[in-house]
Amino acid sequence: SAIAEVSDRSDTSDMQMMVYENYNKFISAADAVKQMRGDVVGLESDIGELSSAIAEVSDRSDNVNAKLSERRQRIEYLTSIRRLLKKLSFIFELPDRLSRACELGAFAEAVKYWTASLPVLQMYADTPAFKTVHSESLVVLETIKSELHSRMRDELSSPMECIEAAQLLKKLGESAHTVEQAYM
């Protein structure tokens, strides 16, 4: 039993030594945990401030988007009106455009103008202003058709010029039979 007592004292002494040696480590670890708690508390307040700042930025962004949305809608509306006015201007200038193209011999351009405008002229055929544009354009188109027929009958016209004239006459509503008769 003396051996057991010596062994118990030795174990107790070893334990005391181990506690003494690790005491400084334990105190350092406790201080580190205490500091981390303080840092977490400071971090929580920083996160709260950051969250508030983000919410404020989000609110301001929403306000800016709302204000810009009103302006954007207004700009889109004005842009659509501008496009409509350009189209109307083009339509109302059609007889003059056709005349200029005819004078310059730019028959392909004239036919392009006419075919682009025809659906609108037909849609609003009952409107006096459009009816006037339509009738004035038809007068110029008769001159253009006459010039194209002349080009096809002219012996000095190249085969390509005759083919182009025939294609343009077909686009202007001439029947294939009429165009063939003019070429023969």
Summary of the structure (lengths in Angstrom):
residues: 184
radius of gyration: 46.5
end to end distance: 141.3
largest distance: 142.8
contacts: 432
relative contact order: 0.05
helix: 90%
strand: 0%
